[in-house]
Amino acid sequence: MPEGPRRSRSGAATIEEVARAAGVSRQTVSNALNAPHRVRAETLERVSTVIRELGYQPDQSARSLRSGARRTIGYLAPVDDPLDPNPLMAGFLEALVDAAGEHGRRVLLFRPARGEADPTAAIDELVAARQVDGLVLADVLTDDPRIAHVARLGIPFAAFGRTGPGQPQHWADIANDAATAGVVRHLAERGHRRIGYLGAAEELPWMAARRAGFLAETGRLGLSAAPLPLPDPTAPAASAEAVRALLRGPDRPTAFATGSDLLALDVYEAVRAEGLAVGPGGVAVTGFYDSPLCRHLHPPLTSVRLPLRAIAAGLVARLLDQVHGGAVPTAGLELPTELVVRASSG
């Protein structure tokens, strides 16, 4: 019976031992690690199997010195409250770390110094120190100055959120308008003809797109739409009060779509304060993001789920294409969402 590959007596396997066991050259093993697209599929599979069996670990420091690559991706982390973290971005970070790890990369988190609103100094410092191969940016706004800055620097980057016309299209995102249109169709299929909508600040392009998708689809289907005024961030109870006022009217909505799961909680509160029920036989409610709380509400909340792992994988792939000198994309990567239906929508 033939024996499998063995480790060297000195301990950790070497690249030469991997090459000998796989029956390939040392350069082929190097290509399998650093440029797998140059290696035939069957050869890549054979080399990868031997690497796993021998437990070979490349010398990352030596590789970095030779190539100039740091094998690290910088992530400009959005400002968040550690006592009330954003569950969506926490999930995205988890997905990003996994996606980077699939390519042998680590993720370095950074942000501006406390009290410093402009992130460009922090970006410049990281780039000057040659600590990363490229950057991932999130929560991209219209005419986002971070995009213009990294484009001027010429550093590889990828963005969770759409870059503007005339800017590099190194982004991955969802179609927020189409996702909300899907929610409207779901509610219409359940017989709802008058639907309210509660969103957030429209200077956030993803929120503006969700409201636009709601209005376009209710108009296309001939439904009665009741978009509420934007919430006042200085008055936490304002959203629930606006919903209550609408529910007291002569043509109260039988369903509400919202721009986030937290806004859906305001609708739950308002519906119950008016002596009505959420869900079957009552007022239908939907959220957006499918955060963990959705499963634990009563009734559980129907919500739009984002493909965070696919987004992260797409961003890392686009970033590494730039690092390796690949083709520059002329269009962003738009990924579909999933409407997770639960009892709240009837």
QUISULKA-V174752 format. One line per field, one symbol per residue. ss: DSSP state (H for helix, E for strand, L for the rest). A space follows every 50 residues. Layout:
BEGIN
ss = ???
END
This chain:
BEGIN
ss = LLLLLLLLLLLLLLHHHHHHHHLLLHHHHHHHHHLHHHLLHHHHHHHHHH HHHHLLLLLHHHHHHHHLLLLEEEEELLLLLLLLLLHHHHHHHHHHHHHH HHLLLEEEEELLLLLLLLLHHHHHHHHHLLLLLEEEEELLLLLLHHHHHH HHHLLLEEEELLLLLLLLLLEEEELHHHHHHHHHHHHHHLLLLEEEEELL LLLLHHHHHHHHHHHHHHHHHLLEEEELLLLLLLLLLHHHHHHHHHHHLL LLLLEEEELLHHHHHHHHHHHHHLLLLELLLLEEEEEEELLHHHHHLLLL LEEEELLHHHHHHHHHHHHHHHHLLLLLLLLLEEELLEEELLHHHL
END
